[in-house]
């Protein structure tokens, strides 16, 4: 065992770490925004014993965490496998991984919306899935700069810790 530093991490492990970090930070930010919006709508102070885990939330806390864990891990594995021969800059490679993971989220969102639309018989019009996808697309495009900044910080930490990527 080497006690002088980290071992060489594979692309899937690095992507999983990055996806967990980004998903957790995004979940905390989204949840905080939800609490703020709830507070602003009610115009009453929140109880002092309210913790972020206890507040009502529109969906499960692990949804964003799992989504970005999967998409960033898969994007990291694919981009390291197919682009690392051509792109020698780890910073550029992780920026591409961030962009591809957002595309993966858009594809996942489109599939989920389409599946939901197909299972509901009363929603036979075409406007429902397109409007839903447009709002999801706007949300993911808003996240693009955030994941790119997060990946810049991630690469800087990897370099500081002297973690070798594949």
C-alpha positions in Angstrom: 0.0 0.0 0.0 1.2 3.4 -0.9 0.9 6.0 1.9 2.3 8.8 -0.1 -0.9 9.7 -2.1 -4.0 8.4 -3.8 -3.9 5.5 -6.1 -5.0 5.9 -9.7 -8.7 6.2 -9.9 -10.6 4.9 -12.9 -13.0 7.1 -14.9 -16.1 5.5 -13.4 -14.9 6.2 -9.9 -14.0 9.8 -10.7 -17.3 10.3 -12.4 -19.2 8.8 -9.5 -17.4 11.1 -7.0 -18.0 14.2 -9.2 -21.7 13.2 -9.8 -22.3 12.7 -6.0 -20.7 16.0 -5.1 -22.6 18.0 -7.8 -25.9 16.2 -7.1 -25.6 16.8 -3.4 -24.7 20.4 -3.8 -27.6 20.9 -6.3 -30.0 19.2 -4.0 -29.0 21.4 -1.1 -29.4 24.5 -3.2 -32.7 23.4 -4.7 -34.1 22.5 -1.3 -32.9 25.8 0.2 -34.6 27.7 -2.7 -37.8 25.7 -2.1 -37.8 26.6 1.6 -37.2 30.2 0.7 -40.0 30.2 -1.8 -42.3 28.6 0.7 -41.3 31.1 3.3 -41.9 34.0 0.9 -45.3 32.7 -0.1 -46.5 32.3 3.4 -44.9 35.5 4.8 -44.7 33.8 8.2 -41.4 32.9 9.8 -40.3 29.3 9.7 -40.0 27.5 13.0 -36.5 27.7 14.5 -36.4 23.9 14.8 -37.0 23.3 11.0 -34.2 21.4 9.4 -33.8 21.0 5.7 -34.6 17.3 5.9 -37.9 17.9 7.6 -39.3 20.4 5.1 -41.9 19.2 2.6 -40.4 18.8 -0.8 -41.9 18.1 -4.2 -39.9 14.9 -4.9 -37.6 12.6 -3.1 -34.3 14.0 -1.8 -32.2 11.4 -3.7 -33.6 12.1 -7.2 -31.1 14.7 -8.2 -28.3 12.8 -6.5 -29.0 9.6 -8.3 -29.6 11.4 -11.7 -26.2 13.1 -11.6 -24.4 10.1 -10.1 -25.6 8.1 -13.1 -25.2 10.7 -15.9 -21.8 12.0 -14.8 -20.4 8.5 -14.2 -21.5 7.3 -17.6 -20.3 10.5 -19.3 -16.9 10.2 -17.5 -16.5 6.6 -18.5 -17.4 7.2 -22.1 -15.4 10.4 -22.5 -12.3 9.0 -20.9 -12.6 5.9 -23.0 -13.1 7.6 -26.4 -11.7 11.1 -26.1 -8.8 10.9 -23.7 -6.5 9.8 -26.6 -7.3 13.1 -28.4 -7.7 15.5 -25.6 -4.7 15.8 -23.3 -6.1 18.6 -21.1 -7.9 17.2 -18.1 -9.7 20.5 -17.7 -11.2 20.4 -21.2 -12.0 16.8 -20.8 -14.0 17.4 -17.6 -15.8 20.3 -19.2 -16.9 18.0 -22.0 -18.0 15.5 -19.4 -20.1 18.1 -17.7 -21.7 19.1 -21.1 -22.4 15.4 -22.0 -23.9 14.7 -18.6 -26.3 17.6 -19.0 -27.2 16.1 -22.4 -27.8 12.8 -20.7 -30.1 14.4 -18.2 -32.1 16.0 -21.1 -32.4 12.6 -22.8 -33.5 11.0 -19.5 -36.0 13.7 -18.9 -37.4 13.4 -22.4 -37.8 9.6 -22.0 -39.5 10.1 -18.6 -41.9 12.8 -19.9 -42.7 10.7 -23.0 -43.4 7.6 -20.9 -45.6 9.6 -18.5 -47.5 11.1 -21.4 -48.0 7.7 -23.1 -49.4 6.1 -19.9 -52.0 8.9 -19.4 -54.9 8.4 -21.7 -56.6 11.7 -20.9 -53.6 13.7 -22.1 -53.7 12.8 -25.8 -52.6 16.3 -27.0 -49.1 16.9 -28.2 -48.7 20.2 -26.2 -48.2 18.5 -22.8 -45.0 16.6 -23.5 -43.5 19.5 -25.5 -44.3 22.1 -22.8 -42.9 19.8 -20.1 -39.8 19.1 -22.0 -39.2 22.8 -22.8 -39.4 23.6 -19.1 -37.1 20.8 -18.2 -34.7 21.8 -21.0 -34.6 25.4 -19.6 -33.8 24.0 -16.2 -31.0 21.8 -17.5 -29.5 24.7 -19.6 -29.5 26.8 -16.5 -27.5 24.0 -14.7 -24.9 23.9 -17.5 -22.7 26.8 -16.2 -23.0 25.4 -12.7 -21.7 21.9 -13.6 -18.9 23.5 -15.7 -17.8 25.6 -12.7 -18.1 22.5 -10.4 -16.0 20.5 -12.9 -13.3 23.2 -12.9 -13.2 23.1 -9.1 -13.1 19.3 -9.3 -10.1 19.3 -11.6 -8.3 21.8 -9.4 -8.9 19.6 -6.4 -7.7 16.5 -8.3 -4.5 18.4 -9.3 -3.9 19.6 -5.7 -4.4 16.1 -4.3 -2.3 14.7 -7.1 -5.0 12.2 -8.0 -4.1 10.4 -11.3 -6.9 10.1 -13.7 -6.9 7.3 -16.3 
